[in-house]
Each structure stands twice: as C-alpha cells, then as structure tokens.
Amino acid sequence: MGNLSRARRVTAALGFIGLLFAVLGIIMIVMVPSIIKQQVLKNVRIDPNSLSFNMWKEIPVPFYLSVYFFNIVNPEEIIQGQKPKVQERGPYVYREFRHKSNITFNNNDTVSFLEYRSYQFQPDKSRGQESDYIIMPNILVLSASMMMENRPGILKLIMTLAFSTLGQRAFMNRTVGEIMWGYDDPLIHLINQYFPNSLPFKGKFGLFAELNNSDSGLFTVFTGVKDFSRIHLVDKWNGVSKVNFWHSDQCNMINGTSGQMWAPFMTPESSLEFYSPEACRSMKLIYKEQGVFGGIPTFRFVAPNTLFANGSVYPPNEGFCPCRESGIQNVSTCRFNAPLFLSHPHFYNADPVLAEAVSGLHPNPEEHSLFLDIHPVTGIPMNCSVKLQLSLFLKSVKGIGQTGNIQPVVLPLMWFEESGAMEGETLDTFYTQLVLMPKVLNYAQYVLLALGCVLLLIPIIYQIRSQEKCYLFWISFKKGSKDKEAVQAYSEFLMTSAPKGTVLQEARL
C-alpha cells in the first residue's frame, strides 16, 4: 500500500513539473522574439547605457587604408600625343585610427560629433616603402591649365612662363609619402602670395594631406532613443541638411547614415545608404546575397551599376554632371574645380572606352568591386571593403606649352581600399551575446515544450495502467468465485449417496 502511494506522489510531481516546463516553453515561444527585439532596439541606439555605444564611440575594428598608384611608364610620349601606359604600384598600407570627440546630445533626439582620423604606415603589410618614387600627372599644373583654357592668350603665355620659371612640368616624380601627405611646391607659394584665398590650402599639397589628423566634418545624427524609425540617420552635416555642390536637389540631399551603423532588422529588400564627405555625396548600396562571417549570419551589400552612371544612362545622376563617359563621376565642383573624377578601380563597371584608352588597366569584379557585410539583426558591419579610384582629365591646352600634344584622356592617379573586419575579443563577444544566446534561447523554448509534454504523459500513462490493473483484478476475482462455487457443488454431489435404483455407468473417454 505504501509503495502505491509513493508511486502516485512521484507521478503527480513529474506531471506538475511537465506542466510547468510546457507552459514555460509556450511562454518563451511567444515572448522570446519580442524580448530579443526589445534588447536589440535598446542596445543599438546611440545611448551611453547601450552595449554598442562604446563600439560606436571608439570603433574597435582595425581599419586599413591600402593605396595603389598608377606609375606613368611613358610621360614624354604622352606629351607627344601617344597613348598613356601605366603600371600599378602597391599596396601601400596604413593603419587607420578613428575616434569621436565633442559628442553632444541635443534635445531633438540627435547627437553631434566630430570623428578624427589618423594614419600610420604599415611596412609589413605594404609592397614598397613611402620613399618609393612614382611618376604621375602634376595635378596643379594640369588643373590650372584646364582652368585657363578659355582665357585670353596673354594670360596663357604668362602662365607658361611662370611654369617654366618655377620648373613645373606636366608630369612629376615624387615619393609616395609626398604624394600622400603633401610636398612644398613653389607654385602654391606664388599663388598664395599674389592671389590669397584662391586655394583652400596654405601649406603642402598632397592627395590625403587634408585627411590625416583631421575630422570629417560635424555630423549630427539621430540617436533612436525617442524615435527608433530614424536611428543613425544623418540630420545635418556641418550644420546643413543638404550640400550645394551639385545641380539638383536630389543629388544635393544628405541621405542615409554616417556610414558606420544602420538600422537593425534588415531584409533583402533593405538598402545601405550613407553620406560620404570625401565623395561629397550620398551613396546607396543594394543587397546581393546572404553569407556568414565568423559564425555570424550576414547580408552582403554592393554598389549598383548606376552608382557612377552618367545622366544619359541613369537620369537621376544628371545633377552630378557635366558628365563624360558612364561609370565616372565628375567631382570637380567639390575638389577646387580640378578636373577630378571618382570611379571604381581600373574603371570597373564603367564604359569600356575608358579602360581601353590607357594601357595597363585590367578591371575585374573580384579585385575592384566594393562590398559591406552587415549583421542584419543589429545593422552592425562585420566586414567591409570600400574601393574607389581618383582620376584626372588631361589634354593639350593651346597656348600653354607644358601640355604639349596630350590627347584628351581620363588618366587614373591612384585607387584606394578602406577595409575592416571584426575580429578577436570583439567578435567573440558579439557572437556570444547577439548570436549564440538568442540561438540557445530559441532551442531552449522547444526543448522545454517537448520535455514538458513527455513528463505530462507519465501520470497519464500511470493512470491508464492503474485502471487496467483494477479491471483485470476485478475480472479475475469474478471468474475465480464462479470456479470455486462449481468445485464446491461437484464435491458435494460426489459425497452424497446415490438414490436407490440408480445405476452408475462407467465413464468412457
């Protein structure tokens, strides 16, 4: 009797535990997605209390700037009118350091900040030294010549004499360090002396001189604390909501984010839009495919074919014109009126005539396309590679002897890649908190539900079996009683004497 009572208590306890597990599993199935969403929303907004704030403030991902130069093989022949030949040199790799300062939270759910950048040469990752010499177009001479094309002949003559006096030629031989970070040029000193404020720089001239140890402008972006629908979107840059470099409102709009984080919960229909101060415009990338980086699911976004298309191919880009061949963007209006063009490296995804006009160019998607791999749940970049090329349009300008017989050509100067990938402890923490834990919770809810159902079956089965045993016992008891009565009656019959006259017959088998 005691064993039976103990068994009933055990099965009842297991049933109660099973019920709890099943209810908890159902609650988790209903609530966990909402809880995860709320935690993501809480931790990706720009708030000192969010998990991603320090990542936003001091980017833990190591960024590298890799620069490739197009060394001119035949400068004298180009002046005589022959086709340019170039040889790619590099990469010259720099470690890029970024940090935000002057962080100010405003009353309208925005935060303003300056992001400073500095670069440190990495000899072990580079193919060459900063002391390497590169022959490339003299941007100052050729740009000034283009600006004087429609001026009176006397001014062109004066400029020719000035170039000759200062030893200026159409092509120059400078070190990588000078081209990158600046060199003293007598022409700059002369212009600043006689035409003050006509140049945006006073000291050395270099392609990246204005980027090193400087900020990228004052960004004001939405924090997402009060209005999550606008999280990370740029409200203003340098105090304006649109620039005035281009010829249409659409092209002048400052759209998207500052290029570091995007809104979470992306889908394949999402796009990545960001404002680039270096390109003086907003850019939009489109979804390409799903992937995995370090065990973390990602969406890959790439540049559409229309990113640098001219106005005749893609009408919304008409505002960036005057345009040349499709695939290159004229950035002269935001680069001191110098005839500079932005494109993909080696004129990838551009009109083939551009690459055919210069010997030594070999565009291909594997080496020259850009991409960003984003964790779609949080909108945080995992791996990125942004590649752009800077080119100079040059031609002979009648009246300026230094330009000789140069045939019109868009000549690549250099291309660069900004790349970064989450790694080390940061990647491990990200994986644990934002991938592993949600996955464990997702599995746990179904395990609890299944285990609860199994435990609930135990008392049910026990009850069914107990009822069967009672039924069998009752049937057995009833059957046993009838047998006993029959045996007893037969025994009494045998023991009773037979009546007189009765003849007992022999039983036969």
ROVORO-903969 format. One record per residue (C-alpha): x, y, z; residue number from 1. Coordinates in steps of 0.05 Angstrom, whole numbers, plus 5000, padded with zeros to 4 digits. Layout:
> X,Y,Z,NUM
...
//
This chain:
> 5000,5000,5000,1
> 5058,5047,5017,2
> 5093,5034,4950,3
> 5029,5050,4913,4
> 5021,5116,4949,5
> 5094,5135,4937,6
> 5087,5120,4862,7
> 5026,5164,4858,8
> 5063,5222,4891,9
> 5123,5214,4843,10
> 5080,5213,4781,11
> 5040,5273,4806,12
> 5104,5311,4817,13
> 5130,5294,4748,14
> 5064,5315,4717,15
> 5067,5382,4754,16
> 5139,5394,4731,17
> 5120,5375,4660,18
> 5062,5424,4662,19
> 5110,5479,4685,20
> 5160,5463,4630,21
> 5106,5462,4577,22
> 5077,5528,4600,23
> 5146,5559,4604,24
> 5163,5534,4534,25
> 5098,5564,4506,26
> 5112,5630,4541,27
> 5182,5631,4513,28
> 5158,5616,4442,29
> 5110,5675,4448,30
> 5155,5723,4486,31
> 5228,5709,4466,32
> 5225,5741,4396,33
> 5195,5803,4428,34
> 5246,5803,4484,35
> 5304,5796,4434,36
> 5276,5852,4391,37
> 5270,5898,4451,38
> 5341,5882,4473,39
> 5368,5896,4403,40
> 5330,5961,4400,41
> 5356,5981,4468,42
> 5429,5964,4453,43
> 5439,5991,4382,44
> 5414,6061,4395,45
> 5464,6116,4409,46
> 5458,6118,4485,47
> 5514,6116,4537,48
> 5476,6059,4570,49
> 5473,6016,4507,50
> 5521,5958,4494,51
> 5541,5986,4426,52
> 5556,6057,4450,53
> 5630,6045,4463,54
> 5635,6009,4396,55
> 5604,6070,4363,56
> 5648,6119,4401,57
> 5714,6083,4393,58
> 5709,6034,4335,59
> 5744,5970,4358,60
> 5750,5943,4288,61
> 5820,5953,4258,62
> 5814,5993,4194,63
> 5866,5995,4140,64
> 5876,6043,4081,65
> 5910,6008,4023,66
> 5934,6054,3967,67
> 5953,6034,3896,68
> 5987,6084,3850,69
> 5988,6084,3774,70
> 6060,6098,3756,71
> 6067,6131,3688,72
> 6113,6090,3644,73
> 6117,6138,3583,74
> 6108,6210,3606,75
> 6147,6241,3548,76
> 6108,6201,3496,77
> 6042,6223,3528,78
> 6063,6296,3518,79
> 6076,6280,3445,80
> 6006,6252,3437,81
> 6015,6178,3448,82
> 5971,6131,3489,83
> 5987,6130,3564,84
> 6018,6068,3595,85
> 6012,6056,3669,86
> 6039,6006,3719,87
> 6002,5993,3784,88
> 6046,6000,3846,89
> 6028,5980,3917,90
> 5992,5969,3961,91
> 6019,6020,4010,92
> 5981,6003,4072,93
> 5964,6049,4130,94
> 5930,6032,4196,95
> 5871,6078,4204,96
> 5853,6103,4273,97
> 5785,6136,4287,98
> 5756,6166,4349,99
> 5697,6212,4363,100
> 5702,6275,4403,101
> 5658,6335,4421,102
> 5600,6286,4430,103
> 5539,6328,4446,104
> 5469,6301,4457,105
> 5416,6350,4433,106
> 5343,6359,4455,107
> 5315,6336,4388,108
> 5337,6263,4395,109
> 5403,6276,4358,110
> 5476,6273,4376,111
> 5531,6316,4345,112
> 5603,6294,4340,113
> 5670,6302,4304,114
> 5706,6240,4282,115
> 5781,6248,4277,116
> 5825,6203,4234,117
> 5899,6189,4233,118
> 5941,6142,4192,119
> 6003,6101,4208,120
> 6045,6067,4154,121
> 6049,5991,4159,122
> 6113,5967,4124,123
> 6099,5894,4139,124
> 6032,5896,4102,125
> 6058,5940,4045,126
> 6091,5924,3979,127
> 6141,5980,3979,128
> 6162,6039,4022,129
> 6138,6111,4028,130
> 6205,6131,3998,131
> 6188,6098,3932,132
> 6184,6146,3873,133
> 6122,6149,3830,134
> 6115,6186,3763,135
> 6046,6216,3759,136
> 6010,6276,3729,137
> 6025,6344,3761,138
> 5955,6358,3785,139
> 5968,6432,3800,140
> 5998,6447,3731,141
> 5947,6408,3690,142
> 5887,6432,3731,143
> 5910,6504,3726,144
> 5919,6495,3651,145
> 5849,6468,3643,146
> 5821,6527,3682,147
> 5857,6575,3634,148
> 5832,6541,3570,149
> 5782,6596,3553,150
> 5823,6654,3579,151
> 5859,6705,3536,152
> 5924,6683,3503,153
> 5966,6734,3541,154
> 5946,6701,3607,155
> 5964,6632,3580,156
> 6032,6660,3559,157
> 6044,6688,3628,158
> 6025,6621,3659,159
> 6072,6584,3611,160
> 6129,6630,3632,161
> 6112,6622,3705,162
> 6112,6546,3700,163
> 6179,6548,3664,164
> 6209,6595,3716,165
> 6186,6551,3773,166
> 6209,6487,3738,167
> 6138,6460,3732,168
> 6123,6405,3682,169
> 6062,6364,3662,170
> 6088,6303,3700,171
> 6126,6298,3765,172
> 6168,6247,3801,173
> 6151,6246,3875,174
> 6155,6197,3933,175
> 6095,6160,3959,176
> 6099,6199,4024,177
> 6099,6266,3987,178
> 6041,6248,3943,179
> 6001,6223,4003,180
> 6015,6274,4057,181
> 6040,6334,4019,182
> 6101,6369,3990,183
> 6124,6440,3985,184
> 6111,6470,3917,185
> 6135,6538,3894,186
> 6072,6546,3851,187
> 6029,6543,3914,188
> 6070,6595,3949,189
> 6067,6640,3887,190
> 5991,6634,3881,191
> 5980,6645,3956,192
> 6026,6706,3953,193
> 5993,6742,3894,194
> 5923,6711,3896,195
> 5908,6700,3970,196
> 5849,6656,3989,197
> 5844,6627,3919,198
> 5868,6559,3944,199
> 5836,6521,4001,200
> 5904,6502,4029,201
> 5963,6544,4051,202
> 6018,6494,4062,203
> 6037,6429,4030,204
> 5996,6396,3975,205
> 5980,6322,3979,206
> 5923,6276,3959,207
> 5909,6256,4031,208
> 5940,6315,4067,209
> 5873,6342,4089,210
> 5850,6275,4117,211
> 5908,6259,4165,212
> 5899,6284,4236,213
> 5834,6318,4217,214
> 5760,6307,4224,215
> 5708,6290,4170,216
> 5662,6347,4188,217
> 5610,6358,4242,218
> 5558,6302,4238,219
> 5490,6307,4273,220
> 5453,6240,4272,221
> 5390,6213,4304,222
> 5402,6171,4366,223
> 5339,6128,4360,224
> 5323,6136,4435,225
> 5257,6172,4424,226
> 5243,6156,4351,227
> 5272,6090,4331,228
> 5250,6096,4259,229
> 5305,6148,4246,230
> 5362,6114,4284,231
> 5432,6132,4257,232
> 5404,6175,4200,233
> 5442,6239,4188,234
> 5404,6301,4207,235
> 5458,6351,4187,236
> 5530,6354,4164,237
> 5569,6417,4181,238
> 5503,6448,4200,239
> 5467,6437,4134,240
> 5415,6385,4113,241
> 5438,6387,4040,242
> 5501,6407,4004,243
> 5508,6456,3945,244
> 5560,6421,3903,245
> 5512,6392,3851,246
> 5458,6416,3803,247
> 5396,6382,3830,248
> 5362,6378,3898,249
> 5363,6302,3895,250
> 5438,6299,3885,251
> 5450,6351,3940,252
> 5409,6313,3992,253
> 5446,6284,4052,254
> 5414,6216,4058,255
> 5427,6154,4100,256
> 5475,6146,4158,257
> 5546,6169,4171,258
> 5570,6101,4145,259
> 5584,6065,4210,260
> 5519,6032,4233,261
> 5450,6023,4202,262
> 5380,6008,4228,263
> 5371,5936,4252,264
> 5324,5881,4228,265
> 5344,5885,4155,266
> 5312,5845,4099,267
> 5336,5830,4028,268
> 5293,5890,4007,269
> 5335,5936,4051,270
> 5390,5982,4023,271
> 5450,6015,4054,272
> 5452,6090,4044,273
> 5505,6136,4074,274
> 5536,6204,4064,275
> 5610,6207,4045,276
> 5645,6274,4057,277
> 5703,6251,4012,278
> 5656,6239,3954,279
> 5613,6300,3972,280
> 5550,6259,3962,281
> 5505,6204,3989,282
> 5514,6134,3963,283
> 5466,6075,3963,284
> 5487,6002,3963,285
> 5439,5944,3947,286
> 5431,5874,3974,287
> 5467,5818,3938,288
> 5468,5754,3980,289
> 5469,5722,4048,290
> 5533,5698,4080,291
> 5568,5680,4144,292
> 5627,5716,4177,293
> 5659,5686,4239,294
> 5596,5644,4251,295
> 5553,5706,4246,296
> 5500,5710,4191,297
> 5508,5770,4145,298
> 5477,5806,4087,299
> 5525,5829,4033,300
> 5511,5897,4001,301
> 5546,5920,3937,302
> 5547,5981,3892,303
> 5493,5982,3839,304
> 5512,5991,3766,305
> 5482,6060,3768,306
> 5525,6088,3825,307
> 5572,6126,3778,308
> 5530,6123,3715,309
> 5523,6188,3677,310
> 5457,6225,3667,311
> 5442,6195,3599,312
> 5446,6124,3627,313
> 5414,6139,3694,314
> 5373,6205,3693,315
> 5374,6216,3770,316
> 5450,6226,3764,317
> 5441,6284,3716,318
> 5452,6331,3775,319
> 5525,6306,3781,320
> 5541,6329,3710,321
> 5575,6357,3668,322
> 5588,6284,3653,323
> 5635,6245,3609,324
> 5631,6171,3596,325
> 5586,6130,3641,326
> 5620,6100,3702,327
> 5659,6161,3727,328
> 5633,6219,3768,329
> 5657,6289,3760,330
> 5677,6315,3830,331
> 5710,6380,3806,332
> 5657,6423,3840,333
> 5677,6397,3909,334
> 5751,6390,3893,335
> 5775,6461,3879,336
> 5749,6458,3807,337
> 5805,6410,3788,338
> 5781,6362,3733,339
> 5779,6302,3780,340
> 5735,6240,3772,341
> 5713,6186,3820,342
> 5700,6114,3798,343
> 5712,6041,3814,344
> 5785,6019,3808,345
> 5811,6006,3737,346
> 5745,6036,3711,347
> 5709,5972,3732,348
> 5634,5975,3715,349
> 5646,6036,3670,350
> 5644,6049,3596,351
> 5699,6002,3566,352
> 5727,6060,3525,353
> 5757,6089,3589,354
> 5800,6028,3605,355
> 5817,6019,3532,356
> 5846,6089,3528,357
> 5901,6072,3579,358
> 5948,6012,3574,359
> 5957,5972,3638,360
> 5886,5972,3664,361
> 5851,5906,3679,362
> 5783,5915,3712,363
> 5752,5854,3745,364
> 5697,5846,3798,365
> 5738,5803,3846,366
> 5792,5856,3857,367
> 5756,5921,3843,368
> 5685,5917,3868,369
> 5665,5942,3937,370
> 5621,5908,3990,371
> 5596,5913,4061,372
> 5576,5852,4102,373
> 5524,5872,4154,374
> 5494,5833,4211,375
> 5421,5842,4191,376
> 5392,5836,4262,377
> 5433,5894,4290,378
> 5455,5933,4228,379
> 5528,5930,4251,380
> 5582,5919,4197,381
> 5622,5855,4205,382
> 5668,5861,4144,383
> 5676,5916,4093,384
> 5718,5935,4033,385
> 5705,6002,4001,386
> 5746,6014,3938,387
> 5748,6079,3898,388
> 5792,6109,3845,389
> 5813,6181,3833,390
> 5828,6202,3761,391
> 5848,6266,3727,392
> 5823,6290,3659,393
> 5880,6319,3619,394
> 5890,6345,3549,395
> 5931,6395,3510,396
> 5913,6467,3523,397
> 5931,6513,3466,398
> 5977,6568,3489,399
> 6006,6530,3549,400
> 6070,6496,3526,401
> 6075,6447,3584,402
> 6013,6409,3559,403
> 6046,6394,3492,404
> 6002,6350,3448,405
> 5969,6310,3503,406
> 5907,6275,3475,407
> 5843,6281,3517,408
> 5843,6223,3567,409
> 5817,6208,3637,410
> 5881,6184,3669,411
> 5879,6144,3735,412
> 5921,6173,3790,413
> 5910,6121,3845,414
> 5858,6077,3877,415
> 5848,6061,3950,416
> 5813,6010,3993,417
> 5786,6023,4062,418
> 5776,5955,4095,419
> 5759,5929,4164,420
> 5735,5865,4195,421
> 5711,5850,4265,422
> 5759,5803,4300,423
> 5787,5777,4366,424
> 5751,5790,4432,425
> 5702,5839,4400,426
> 5679,5786,4351,427
> 5674,5733,4406,428
> 5632,5779,4450,429
> 5588,5798,4391,430
> 5578,5725,4373,431
> 5562,5704,4444,432
> 5513,5760,4461,433
> 5478,5770,4394,434
> 5482,5702,4360,435
> 5496,5646,4409,436
> 5449,5668,4466,437
> 5389,5680,4420,438
> 5403,5613,4387,439
> 5405,5578,4456,440
> 5340,5612,4477,441
> 5308,5592,4411,442
> 5327,5519,4421,443
> 5311,5520,4496,444
> 5239,5541,4485,445
> 5225,5480,4442,446
> 5265,5433,4487,447
> 5224,5456,4547,448
> 5159,5447,4510,449
> 5179,5377,4486,450
> 5205,5356,4555,451
> 5142,5383,4588,452
> 5098,5343,4542,453
> 5138,5279,4556,454
> 5133,5290,4632,455
> 5059,5303,4626,456
> 5050,5236,4593,457
> 5079,5199,4653,458
> 5019,5209,4701,459
> 4971,5198,4644,460
> 5003,5131,4627,461
> 5007,5113,4700,462
> 4933,5127,4710,463
> 4914,5086,4649,464
> 4956,5027,4672,465
> 4927,5032,4742,466
> 4856,5028,4715,467
> 4875,4967,4672,468
> 4903,4931,4733,469
> 4839,4945,4773,470
> 4797,4919,4716,471
> 4838,4856,4708,472
> 4836,4843,4783,473
> 4761,4850,4785,474
> 4752,4804,4725,475
> 4799,4754,4756,476
> 4763,4758,4822,477
> 4694,4746,4790,478
> 4720,4688,4749,479
> 4753,4657,4810,480
> 4689,4659,4851,481
> 4648,4622,4799,482
> 4701,4567,4795,483
> 4701,4558,4870,484
> 4625,4550,4871,485
> 4627,4498,4816,486
> 4681,4457,4851,487
> 4645,4460,4916,488
> 4579,4437,4884,489
> 4613,4380,4848,490
> 4647,4358,4912,491
> 4581,4357,4949,492
> 4550,4317,4893,493
> 4603,4263,4897,494
> 4598,4258,4972,495
> 4522,4249,4970,496
> 4499,4175,4964,497
> 4463,4156,4901,498
> 4388,4142,4906,499
> 4365,4071,4904,500
> 4354,4041,4836,501
> 4406,4086,4805,502
> 4458,4051,4764,503
> 4526,4085,4759,504
> 4552,4080,4689,505
> 4626,4076,4673,506
> 4653,4138,4644,507
> 4682,4130,4575,508
> 4733,4173,4542,509
//
